[in-house]
Amino acid sequence: MSLDRDRFERLVRWYPRWWRDANAATFVSTAMDAADAAGLRAPSRGERVAAALAGLGTRLDATTARVAGVAALFLSALVAAVSQFGFTYDVSSLLTASLALQVGLVPALWWAVALACARHRLHLDPTRTLVALGIAMIATTGAALAFASWSVGFDEADAGDPRSLFAALFPAFLALGSTAAACAVVVAMSDRLPRRRGMRVLIVVTSMMGAALSLPFVAVMLMSPITTLLVSAGAVVIVALAWPDHRERSSPRASTADTDADVDGRRRAARALASAAGITSLLGIAFAVTGSLYTSLDGTEAMIVGMRAAAGCGILVILALALRAPRRTATQKRAVWGAAALGSLTLVFVVTGWGTMLPSGNPRPIGAVVWLLPAAAIIWLVWASTWRNRSLALAISLIVAVSLPIIGQILAAVLGILTPIVGIVVACLRVTAPTPQRVQVELA
């Protein structure tokens, strides 16, 4: 009986390309030998199902994790922006759509990232990991329904309306989500659990209790678009750490090496600038609190003037940090002063009111654009460094580029308070550069 080789080769298509390049020939020959011994001409139904599950489970690899992490970060940023726009202009349809993404699709992408990373680092079985991902989708659905049920019940109680059936099903949705989440973890980690039945039952029960206790916290956490954005950013960092890229970057050395005297001089200048920034910003904060007592400004106006003046002193702190920053290569030297220029320009915009919230709480249209400047500064510094983990550098760049335009306008409100703290810390750092130790070699 001749074997249909094409049907065996089609089984390999379930697997990712990197797996096919390394194992396709061995897989096909082994499957054909097994079919020949069983008297079969083509793969059996069980073999086709097993190949499909194992292949799709193997596709939970670096590509899937990176795509899911970046997609979660992008959708979280979109949710934050749409939510702000919906609240500002009272567009209920936008709020509903953003909430569906926030409590439905984004957590599903988190599960994909978590299981792909766990499969890679803990060498989990691909089929079990795929089944765990399917169960995790049920957990995500249960959590989203529990969140929606709690929200509807809260609105009904606030309006004094009788409780609806959907709101009354909150405990059932919570139980569904927590049980499915615990089962997903147990299924994925089943190879790592003890063989004794009593210990397995104890671990399963403990996992369910932990999921039931943590699910309400997750549901409350998902109420904040900013928190969702931070968790998605953490997922991108985890992917970068799970699949690091160890290619080294090299850049030409600076033409002139820094001498110890130059380093000491820069650090003394940095201490002077930081001290001046700390003292001046503290005076600005004092004016923000007491300015209305001895000027014609009211309390709000004095607060705005004082805090913006304190934030403006941050330019001195940025220059102090630039003076203290190492510059081992010409690329790093350009990056340090370029980033300092971008950071100082950001503070100029903040002081003039264009990079912060209006008194009513509504952002200016240009506010998000302003905070692209410090994002570019941080990305410039990251890629000018000598990190070997390029994936982590890319992850940090994505997080900064997405998060700063969203949270920067909120961060501007506390810059005046942060300036004296950072200034005092920089001023208290050691001025004199450490003396390099010389090893004496004695000739016998």
Disulfide bonds with the S-S distance in Angstrom:
none
